[in-house]
Amino acid sequence: MNIYQGAAGPLRRPLETAQHIHGQDGMGDIGLELGENTATGLNAANAIVDAVHSSAEPLEVITLGPLTNIALALRLDPSILHRIRRITIRGWRWRRSSKRLCAL
C-alpha cells in the first residue's frame, strides 16, 4: 500500500491535536509497533486526483479524519467531484459552542 504525505494542517484554522485522547503516537500509546513506513514523493491531494482519474468506475472515498486532503484535491481539479460516487466521513468533530461540523 502506498502512503502519501497529507496536508500539514487545516485550511482555515490553526491545527489542533488530540494527544490527550489518542496518545503521542496516535494509537493510544499502547505500544503498537508502527513500523518504518515512509511516504512516497507524491502528496495526498495529488494522489487523490490521480486515483480518481485512473479509476474506470466512480470511486467511493472513506475518510478517517479531517477532510483537508479532499478539499485540496478538489481545489486542484474540481472535475473529480463528478467521478466520486460517495464520500463516507468517519472522523469528525462537533464544536458545542457553535454547533457546527468542523471539517476544515
Backbone as a printed PyTorch tensor [residue, N CA C, xyz], in Angstrom:
tensor([[[  0.8430,  -1.1620,   0.0000],
         [  0.0000,   0.0000,   0.0000],
         [  0.8930,   1.2310,   0.0000]],

        [[  0.5530,   2.1950,  -0.8300],
         [  1.2950,   3.4460,  -0.8610],
         [  0.8370,   4.3740,   0.2550]],

        [[  1.7730,   5.1380,   0.7540],
         [  1.4960,   6.1290,   1.8030],
         [  1.8460,   7.4930,   1.2360]],

        [[  0.9350,   8.4490,   1.3980],
         [  1.1490,   9.7860,   0.8630],
         [  1.1280,  10.8100,   1.9920]],

        [[  1.9740,  11.8190,   1.8710],
         [  2.0340,  12.8800,   2.8690],
         [  0.7870,  13.7500,   2.7370]],

        [[  0.0600,  13.8940,   3.8370],
         [ -1.1320,  14.7360,   3.8480],
         [ -0.7930,  16.1830,   4.1540]],

        [[ -1.8060,  17.0030,   4.1860],
         [ -1.6350,  18.4240,   4.4880],
         [ -1.0770,  18.5950,   5.9030]],

        [[ -0.2980,  19.6340,   6.0890],
         [  0.3250,  19.8980,   7.3910],
         [ -0.6870,  20.3760,   8.4260]],

        [[ -1.8130,  20.9000,   7.9630],
         [ -2.8200,  21.4010,   8.8920],
         [ -4.0680,  21.8260,   8.1510]],

        [[ -5.0650,  22.2720,   8.8890],
         [ -6.3270,  22.7230,   8.2800],
         [ -6.1250,  23.9510,   7.3900]],

        [[ -7.1080,  24.2050,   6.5440],
         [ -7.0240,  25.3370,   5.6250],
         [ -7.4250,  26.6620,   6.2670]],

        [[ -8.3600,  26.6380,   7.2260],
         [ -8.9460,  27.8850,   7.7220],
         [ -8.7880,  28.1420,   9.2130]],

        [[ -8.1080,  27.2850,   9.9070],
         [ -7.9470,  27.4930,  11.3410],
         [ -6.6310,  26.8730,  11.7740]],

        [[ -6.1480,  27.2230,  12.9570],
         [ -4.9050,  26.6130,  13.4370],
         [ -5.0850,  25.1170,  13.6920]],

        [[ -3.9960,  24.3920,  13.5720],
         [ -4.0110,  22.9540,  13.8400],
         [ -4.2530,  22.7020,  15.3280]],

        [[ -5.2030,  21.8270,  15.6200],
         [ -5.4530,  21.3790,  16.9840],
         [ -5.2380,  19.8740,  17.0050]],

        [[ -4.4470,  19.3870,  17.9460],
         [ -4.1890,  17.9580,  18.0330],
         [ -4.9030,  17.3820,  19.2530]],

        [[ -4.9140,  16.0670,  19.3640],
         [ -5.6450,  15.4130,  20.4530],
         [ -4.7990,  14.3160,  21.0970]],

        [[ -3.5350,  14.6320,  21.4100],
         [ -2.6950,  13.6400,  22.0780],
         [ -3.2680,  13.2340,  23.4250]],

        [[ -4.0190,  14.1180,  24.0530],
         [ -4.6180,  13.7830,  25.3510],
         [ -5.6750,  12.6780,  25.2070]],

        [[ -6.1510,  12.4630,  23.9990],
         [ -7.1270,  11.3950,  23.7420],
         [ -6.4630,  10.2190,  23.0270]],

        [[ -5.6930,  10.5000,  21.9740],
         [ -5.1550,   9.4560,  21.1040],
         [ -3.7020,   9.0940,  21.4070]],

        [[ -3.0840,   9.7340,  22.3880],
         [ -1.6960,   9.4470,  22.7290],
         [ -0.7170,  10.1430,  21.8040]],

        [[  0.5600,  10.0870,  22.1640],
         [  1.5950,  10.7380,  21.3630],
         [  1.7780,  10.0620,  20.0030]],

        [[  1.4950,   8.7590,  19.9340],
         [  1.6730,   8.0400,  18.6690],
         [  0.3910,   7.9570,  17.8370]],

        [[ -0.6910,   8.5260,  18.3350],
         [ -1.9560,   8.4800,  17.6150],
         [ -2.7170,   7.1750,  17.7740]],

        [[ -2.1310,   6.2300,  18.5130],
         [ -2.7430,   4.9110,  18.7060],
         [ -2.9310,   4.6120,  20.1870]],

        [[ -3.0810,   5.6410,  20.9970],
         [ -3.3440,   5.4490,  22.4190],
         [ -2.1330,   5.0450,  23.2400]],

        [[ -0.9410,   5.1680,  22.6580],
         [  0.3030,   4.8060,  23.3470],
         [  0.2480,   3.3990,  23.9350]],

        [[ -0.3200,   2.4500,  23.1760],
         [ -0.4560,   1.0770,  23.6780],
         [  0.7500,   0.2110,  23.3370]],

        [[  1.7620,   0.8120,  22.7020],
         [  2.9600,   0.0630,  22.3580],
         [  2.8680,  -0.6840,  21.0420]],

        [[  1.9250,  -0.3130,  20.2170],
         [  1.7490,  -0.9520,  18.9170],
         [  2.9450,  -0.6390,  18.0230]],

        [[  3.5130,  -1.6730,  17.4230],
         [  4.6330,  -1.4770,  16.5030],
         [  4.1000,  -0.8380,  15.2160]],

        [[  4.5290,   0.3890,  14.9600],
         [  4.0040,   1.1230,  13.8120],
         [  4.8550,   0.9280,  12.5620]],

        [[  6.0100,   0.3090,  12.6830],
         [  6.8400,   0.0330,  11.5170],
         [  7.5940,   1.2470,  11.0290]],

        [[  8.2540,   1.0470,   9.9390],
         [  9.0950,   2.0940,   9.3630],
         [  8.5550,   2.5750,   8.0240]],

        [[  7.2600,   2.6720,   7.8860],
         [  6.6680,   3.1180,   6.6280],
         [  6.9940,   4.5860,   6.3910]],

        [[  7.2930,   4.9160,   5.1620],
         [  7.5590,   6.3010,   4.8040],
         [  6.6730,   6.6960,   3.6290]],

        [[  6.3830,   7.9580,   3.5640],
         [  5.5280,   8.4690,   2.4960],
         [  6.2900,   8.5200,   1.1810]],

        [[  5.5550,   8.3040,   0.0850],
         [  6.1340,   8.4550,  -1.2530],
         [  6.2950,   9.9480,  -1.5300]],

        [[  6.8600,  10.2870,  -2.6600],
         [  7.0790,  11.6830,  -3.0010],
         [  5.8170,  12.4540,  -3.3540]],

        [[  4.7680,  11.7510,  -3.7440],
         [  3.5190,  12.4000,  -4.1530],
         [  2.7050,  12.7860,  -2.9220]],

        [[  2.1340,  13.9910,  -2.9170],
         [  1.3060,  14.3710,  -1.7620],
         [ -0.0970,  13.7810,  -1.8960]],

        [[ -0.8190,  13.7590,  -0.7940],
         [ -2.1280,  13.0930,  -0.7380],
         [ -3.1410,  13.7070,  -1.7010]],

        [[ -3.1780,  15.0240,  -1.8080],
         [ -4.1570,  15.6640,  -2.6980],
         [ -3.9280,  15.2440,  -4.1520]],

        [[ -2.6760,  15.2520,  -4.5960],
         [ -2.3790,  14.8120,  -5.9630],
         [ -2.6630,  13.3280,  -6.1390]],

        [[ -2.4100,  12.5290,  -5.1090],
         [ -2.6930,  11.0910,  -5.1860],
         [ -4.1910,  10.8390,  -5.3300]],

        [[ -5.0070,  11.6380,  -4.6450],
         [ -6.4640,  11.5040,  -4.7650],
         [ -6.9070,  11.8290,  -6.1890]],

        [[ -6.4100,  12.9320,  -6.7330],
         [ -6.7550,  13.3170,  -8.1070],
         [ -6.3400,  12.2150,  -9.0810]],

        [[ -5.1230,  11.7020,  -8.9330],
         [ -4.6500,  10.6400,  -9.8230],
         [ -5.5070,   9.3780,  -9.6970]],

        [[ -5.8640,   9.0080,  -8.4740],
         [ -6.6790,   7.7970,  -8.2570],
         [ -8.0470,   7.9290,  -8.9040]],

        [[ -8.6460,   9.1050,  -8.7700],
         [ -9.9710,   9.3230,  -9.3580],
         [ -9.8950,   9.2180, -10.8840]],

        [[ -8.8940,   9.8510, -11.4720],
         [ -8.7940,   9.8320, -12.9350],
         [ -8.3650,   8.4690, -13.4880]],

        [[ -7.6460,   7.6930, -12.7090],
         [ -7.1840,   6.3980, -13.2190],
         [ -8.1890,   5.2700, -12.9930]],

        [[ -9.2520,   5.5360, -12.2600],
         [-10.2600,   4.5140, -11.9920],
         [-11.2830,   4.4490, -13.1300]],

        [[-11.5930,   3.2350, -13.5440],
         [-12.6050,   3.0520, -14.5900],
         [-14.0050,   3.3570, -14.0760]],

        [[-14.2180,   3.1770, -12.7930],
         [-15.5190,   3.4030, -12.1620],
         [-15.4280,   4.5930, -11.2020]],

        [[-16.5380,   5.2660, -10.9270],
         [-16.5240,   6.3020,  -9.8940],
         [-16.0850,   5.6990,  -8.5550]],

        [[-15.3140,   6.4480,  -7.8080],
         [-14.7700,   5.9600,  -6.5410],
         [-15.6950,   6.2390,  -5.3680]],

        [[-15.5520,   5.4100,  -4.3510],
         [-16.1620,   5.6720,  -3.0530],
         [-15.0180,   5.9590,  -2.1050]],

        [[-15.0570,   7.1060,  -1.4580],
         [-13.9740,   7.5570,  -0.5890],
         [-14.4310,   7.4530,   0.8550]],

        [[-13.5810,   6.8700,   1.6900],
         [-13.8490,   6.7930,   3.1270],
         [-12.7670,   7.5930,   3.8320]],

        [[-13.1500,   8.5990,   4.5700],
         [-12.1740,   9.4190,   5.2870],
         [-12.1060,   8.9850,   6.7400]],

        [[-10.9250,   9.1120,   7.3210],
         [-10.7090,   8.7140,   8.7080],
         [-10.3360,   9.8970,   9.5920]],

        [[-10.4600,  11.0600,   9.1080],
         [-10.0760,  12.2340,   9.8870],
         [-10.4850,  13.4930,   9.1600]],

        [[ -9.7150,  14.5510,   9.3330],
         [-10.0590,  15.8150,   8.6810],
         [-10.1520,  15.6710,   7.1610]],

        [[-10.9000,  16.5490,   6.5520],
         [-11.1610,  16.4860,   5.1180],
         [-10.2670,  17.4080,   4.2960]],

        [[ -9.1720,  17.8620,   4.8800],
         [ -8.2960,  18.8240,   4.2200],
         [ -7.7550,  18.2890,   2.8980]],

        [[ -7.3220,  17.0400,   2.8570],
         [ -6.7630,  16.4990,   1.6140],
         [ -7.8210,  16.3780,   0.5230]],

        [[ -9.0520,  16.0830,   0.9030],
         [-10.1530,  16.0700,  -0.0800],
         [-10.3730,  17.4800,  -0.6130]],

        [[-10.3960,  18.4610,   0.2800],
         [-10.5880,  19.8530,  -0.1350],
         [ -9.4680,  20.3010,  -1.0720]],

        [[ -8.2270,  19.9550,  -0.7570],
         [ -7.1010,  20.3310,  -1.6170],
         [ -7.1770,  19.6360,  -2.9730]],

        [[ -7.6000,  18.3880,  -2.9890],
         [ -7.7610,  17.6740,  -4.2610],
         [ -8.8260,  18.3550,  -5.1220]],

        [[ -9.9230,  18.7690,  -4.4910],
         [-10.9830,  19.4650,  -5.2360],
         [-10.5220,  20.8360,  -5.7310]],

        [[ -9.6480,  21.4900,  -4.9770],
         [ -9.0730,  22.7560,  -5.4520],
         [ -8.1910,  22.5260,  -6.6730]],

        [[ -7.4130,  21.4360,  -6.6420],
         [ -6.5240,  21.1300,  -7.7680],
         [ -7.3080,  20.7920,  -9.0300]],

        [[ -8.3870,  20.0260,  -8.8610],
         [ -9.1570,  19.5640, -10.0160],
         [-10.6220,  19.3760,  -9.6240]],

        [[-11.4280,  20.4260,  -9.7400],
         [-12.8360,  20.3330,  -9.3490],
         [-13.6230,  19.2750, -10.1210]],

        [[-13.1360,  18.8550, -11.2830],
         [-13.8720,  17.8630, -12.0790],
         [-13.9290,  16.4910, -11.4100]],

        [[-13.0540,  16.2310, -10.4340],
         [-13.0800,  14.9100,  -9.7880],
         [-14.3680,  14.6880,  -9.0060]],

        [[-15.0290,  15.7660,  -8.6300],
         [-16.2780,  15.6430,  -7.8730],
         [-17.2880,  14.7750,  -8.6170]],

        [[-17.3010,  14.8550,  -9.9190],
         [-18.2510,  14.0930, -10.7360],
         [-17.8250,  12.6350, -10.9250]],

        [[-16.6290,  12.2770, -10.4290],
         [-16.1350,  10.9060, -10.5480],
         [-16.0470,  10.2260,  -9.1750]],

        [[-16.6010,  10.8830,  -8.1600],
         [-16.6650,  10.2930,  -6.8230],
         [-18.1250,   9.9830,  -6.5280]],

        [[-18.4100,   8.7150,  -6.3320],
         [-19.7880,   8.2810,  -6.0880],
         [-20.2680,   8.7010,  -4.7050]],

        [[-19.3920,   8.5350,  -3.7160],
         [-19.8030,   8.7890,  -2.3310],
         [-18.5610,   9.0700,  -1.4920]],

        [[-18.7130,   9.9560,  -0.5210],
         [-17.6750,  10.1740,   0.4870],
         [-18.2920,   9.8480,   1.8440]],

        [[-17.7220,   8.8680,   2.5210],
         [-18.1730,   8.4970,   3.8560],
         [-17.2040,   9.1030,   4.8580]],

        [[-17.7190,   9.9350,   5.7430],
         [-16.8820,  10.6250,   6.7220],
         [-16.8860,   9.8350,   8.0170]],

        [[-15.7350,   9.3090,   8.3970],
         [-15.6210,   8.5170,   9.6210],
         [-15.1350,   9.3620,  10.7980]],

        [[-14.3140,  10.3490,  10.5280],
         [-13.7830,  11.1790,  11.6100],
         [-14.3120,  12.5930,  11.5020]],

        [[-14.7790,  13.1300,  12.5930],
         [-15.2830,  14.4950,  12.6020],
         [-15.2920,  15.0130,  14.0240]],

        [[-15.5700,  16.2900,  14.1510],
         [-15.6110,  16.9080,  15.4650],
         [-16.7580,  17.9100,  15.5060]],

        [[-17.4640,  17.8970,  16.5650],
         [-18.5870,  18.7970,  16.7600],
         [-18.1970,  19.8230,  17.8060]],

        [[-18.2720,  21.0940,  17.4540],
         [-17.9790,  22.1480,  18.4150],
         [-19.2640,  22.5270,  19.1220]],

        [[-19.2850,  22.3190,  20.3950],
         [-20.5030,  22.6250,  21.1550],
         [-20.8550,  24.1000,  21.1190]],

        [[-19.8280,  24.9490,  21.1320],
         [-20.1000,  26.3860,  21.1900],
         [-20.7880,  26.9010,  19.9370]],

        [[-20.4330,  26.3440,  18.7690],
         [-21.0360,  26.8590,  17.5440],
         [-22.0090,  25.8780,  16.9100]],

        [[-22.0540,  24.6540,  17.4400],
         [-22.9540,  23.6230,  16.9240],
         [-22.8570,  23.4560,  15.4210]],

        [[-21.5950,  23.2900,  14.9440],
         [-21.4010,  23.0380,  13.5260],
         [-20.3170,  21.9870,  13.3450]],

        [[-20.4080,  21.2810,  12.2680],
         [-19.4350,  20.2620,  11.9360],
         [-18.1650,  20.9490,  11.4620]],

        [[-17.0460,  20.5880,  12.0400],
         [-15.7600,  21.2000,  11.6740],
         [-14.9660,  20.2300,  10.8190]],

        [[-14.9850,  20.4320,   9.5290],
         [-14.2700,  19.5450,   8.6120],
         [-12.9390,  20.1350,   8.1880]],

        [[-12.8650,  21.4270,   8.0560],
         [-11.6380,  22.0450,   7.5870],
         [-11.0670,  22.8810,   8.6780]]])
